[in-house]
């Protein structure tokens, strides 16, 4: 029998947890389903399913084979669609993730443009201040800020950002502008614990990386909370440059200690590794990348 056919039957039985349900799903007779699974097990020389009178469950080997078979069938479908041009116009569902404020400020406008350009698409957008595992959590596309670890994901670099200290002009007018990191000890500090930010602030001083453990008067769990407190003139806070680009350009916040900033951090668009990417994913990445590369706040 055809190997791909056997895989499709096995995937249906495993997902439906039954031969009769798989028969209805594939519109094949129950004996044909049974013969296909038996043929696959004989071909592989392993038991893929445990069968009882009430349930069908994968064995340990069957669970691993199920994951591989799903991936192979998806690659085949995507390759076929690309070859015959089914996906010339993007259609279908897309899941996207990004850091919270970056997603709201920079990714959401791209998503709206994508949806307006391709009316037969749907997008789930999840904006979180933590590192999201695209493979384990089932996302098609993600935006990552910072250096990338070794990964099977494909990445496209679309900009850079900096870790900056900012305060409102009214605060700096009263408390003075710090000239070195050591002078922060005499200032009112605002700390955000969102994402991976900690109360250890890093600086580059005379070419060396130095860490300063701060004593904040105000600690908040969101970056927006830190922005709001700084805009109100309460003190100095540390944020990523894109998060306060608008406030700085409008003069509501001022960057301080710019000469002590750590190295810039890259921004990448990530998507799951595949020899064939569906047109809906390629189109979204191309659109978002062009928007981000043209944005002066991150380039």
Beta strands, then each sheet from edge to edge (+ up, - down):
strand 1: 49-51
strand 2: 56-58
strand 3: 92-98
strand 4: 121-127
strand 5: 141-145
strand 6: 154-161
strand 7: 163-167
strand 8: 189-192
strand 9: 200-205
strand 10: 208-213
strand 11: 218-220
strand 12: 236-240
strand 13: 254-256
strand 14: 265-271
sheet 1: 1+ 2-
sheet 2: 4+ 3+ 5+ 14- 6+
sheet 3: 11+ 8+ 12+ 7- 13+
sheet 4: 9+ 10-
end
